[in-house]
Amino acid sequence: MPTSSNAQNTRQLMQALEEKIKLLISQNLVMSLEIAQLKQQNDHLMTQLREQDGPTETIIHP
């Protein structure tokens, strides 16, 4: 049977883990939004480049 100090330690550890998980989820969401914005910006820049240069050959890297 756990003592009250063990139960309190377990509660504190669980709270710390919950906070860490919330932080990681928030960071993941921020990074996902940043990636989506970068993809959108990249698409926009690629469109601008195509409009400026006209048809070009695609370079295939090995």
N, C-alpha and C positions, 0 to 999 in steps of 0.2 A: 504494500500500500504506500503510495507516494506521500511524502511529508508535505506540509503546506509550503515550505521553502522550495521544494522541488516543483510543486505545482505552479508557484509564482514564477520560478525561473523558466519553466516551460511556457507559461503565458507570455513572458517577456520575449523569449526567443521567437515564438509564433508571431508576435506583433512586429518584431524586427524583420522577420522573413516576409510578412505581408507588405510592409513598407518598401522593402527592397524589390519585391515583385511588382508593386505599383510603379515604382521608379523605372524599372526595366521596361515595363509595358509602355509607359509614357515616352521613354527615350525611343523605343521601337516605333511608336506612332509618329513621332517627330521626324525620325529618319525616313520613314515611308513617305511622309508628305514631302520632304526635301527631295527624295528620289523622283517622285511624281512631278514636282515642279521642274527639276532638271531635265527630265524626259520631255516635258512640254516645251521648255526653253530650247532644247536641242532640236526638236521637230520644227519649231519656229525658225531657228537659225538655218537649218537645212533647207527649208522652203525659201528663205531669203537668198541663200547661196545659189540655189537652182534658178531662181528668177534673175539673178544678176549675171550668172555665167552662161546660161542656156545649157544645151545638152553637153554633157561631159562624159568621159569614160570612167567607169568605176575601177578603182585600183583594188586588186585582190592581193591581200597580204598572205604569205604562206603560213 
